[in-house]
Amino acid sequence: MLDIKIIKTDAPKAKPAPGQKLGFGKIFTDHMFIMNYTEGQGWHDARIVPFQNISLSPAAMVYHYGQEMFEGLKAYKNPDGNVYLFRPDMNAKRTNNTNDRLVIPQIPVEDFVQAVSAVVDVDRDWIPTEPGTSLYIRPFIIATDEFLGVAPSKTYLFMVILSPSGAYYESGLAPVGIWIEDEFVRAVRGGIGFAKTGGNYAASLIAQKKAHDAGYSQVLWLDGVERKYIEEVGAMNIFFKIAGKVVTPSLNGSILPGITRDSTIQLCKDWGYEVQERKISAEELLEAQKNGTLEEVFGTGTAAVISPVGKLRYQDDVMTINGGQIGQLSQKLYDTITGIQTGLLPDEKGWRVKVGG
Ligand SMILES: *Cc1c(COP(=O)(O)O)cnc(C)c1O
């Protein structure tokens, strides 16, 4: 249990007007959570303070060797007037898996959830309520030792910032075009692909740019060894519906274990689908597309929830999926997951966690 000191702002900012286009990750609330780690002392000085710049030495380790991690989750105001998080314990557990890989000290699961809940509670009036909107929550940890040697830092900052956000993609649930990248790779087994850390994103930008320049909105990565098997999309896991079965790459160490991925698998199984977590090659997709069994393709991730894919480019082939339309399963998953998150549907799995008293 953290003892969180709260210092409220005396200069609250204007909140976005109802109906204002929020975009993603551009607007920040009045407060943030911050907590220090010092070797020998552990995590200490948990506090909620006005949203503000932080000051670090230019030699702070995070700037040089990238020892940092982040998470992403959302809060929703439900019709009952209460505020809920979606499976925040999963983000807390994943934080510790990431931290272990990057030699960052663990944070107890209860403390992580408490920190997130506490700051969301303070800024609950910032949660937008129009359809498709939510409060995006970004917890992160950075290494702060003033030191240019390569070693794990002895001091860290854990912070949580909040951003009222609209739909992740401007195009909403409209199917996106995806570029299967066969030159650059994102991660390899034994590396940091399963960890939620900035380094993976730094490595991804060049291919993202390449895809954008060619008119595609996202990159689909192939495995780092043979560049043959499908891994995941930029910030999403990927699913295929092939001949009635739901197929997604297995978590092999180089894929980020998405919470939306896990929720999607559970729901599909409940609905009676056979779900296969296995290797799937780009060639197999092409084959399925040619024989008419590639029925749906969609990405899963907190930001977009479900993102239908209408077009997939692999080398010289451009595959159109489901006539470029949203598939039935994609739509049902989107409606069900967002329905549970926003309180329009019952929470049979206990995925909603209430914020505050
Ligand atoms: C965060 C993330 C995902 C999706 O995870 P969710 O928990 O579903 O939001 C997928 N891939 C990458 C690379 C990510 O960083």
The ligand as an SDF file (V2000), in Angstrom:
LIG
                    3D

 15 15  0  0  0  0  0  0  0  0999 V2000
    1.3520   -2.3590  -26.2780 C   0  0  0  0  0  0  0  0  0  0  0  0
    1.6620   -3.1400  -27.4960 C   0  0  0  0  0  0  0  0  0  0  0  0
    0.7480   -4.0600  -28.0460 C   0  0  0  0  0  0  0  0  0  0  0  0
   -0.6680   -4.2220  -27.5640 C   0  0  0  0  0  0  0  0  0  0  0  0
   -0.7980   -4.5580  -26.2160 O   0  0  0  0  0  0  0  0  0  0  0  0
   -2.1630   -4.2500  -25.4440 P   0  0  0  0  0  0  0  0  0  0  0  0
   -1.8830   -4.6890  -24.0560 O   0  0  0  0  0  0  0  0  0  0  0  0
   -3.2270   -5.0300  -26.0940 O   0  0  0  0  0  0  0  0  0  0  0  0
   -2.3760   -2.7790  -25.5490 O   0  0  0  0  0  0  0  0  0  0  0  0
    1.1650   -4.8170  -29.1280 C   0  0  0  0  0  0  0  0  0  0  0  0
    2.3990   -4.6580  -29.6590 N   0  0  0  0  0  0  0  0  0  0  0  0
    3.2870   -3.7750  -29.1720 C   0  0  0  0  0  0  0  0  0  0  0  0
    4.6130   -3.6650  -29.8000 C   0  0  0  0  0  0  0  0  0  0  0  0
    2.9560   -2.9820  -28.0740 C   0  0  0  0  0  0  0  0  0  0  0  0
    3.8400   -2.1000  -27.6110 O   0  0  0  0  0  0  0  0  0  0  0  0
  1  2  1  0
  2  3  1  0
  2 14  2  0
  3  4  1  0
  3 10  2  0
  4  5  1  0
  5  6  1  0
  6  7  2  0
  6  8  1  0
  6  9  1  0
 10 11  1  0
 11 12  2  0
 12 13  1  0
 12 14  1  0
 14 15  1  0
M  END
$$$$
